Amino acid sequence: MILEDMYYGKWRPSEQINSSDPESQKVKQKISDLMKLLKSKLSAVEFDSIEVIEVFSEDKEIVDRNR
């Protein structure tokens, strides 16, 4: 069920947005490249911490947009 998946964090609508805006695509690619660079330079534990921060940042952005 969609609501249950959203509740348990298995599905995030914000991750499903695919913009056709060229500037948005450039930004997404830059973020992806930087995440790969971080992954190559950090330990697995440090990189996992970065991913956790990213998830919580996305949650905050969703809450901020709804205000």
Residue pairs with C-beta under 8 A, 6 or more apart in sequence:
2 11
5 11
6 12
6 13
12 58
14 58
14 61
14 62
15 58
19 25
19 28
35 50
38 47
38 50
39 47
42 50
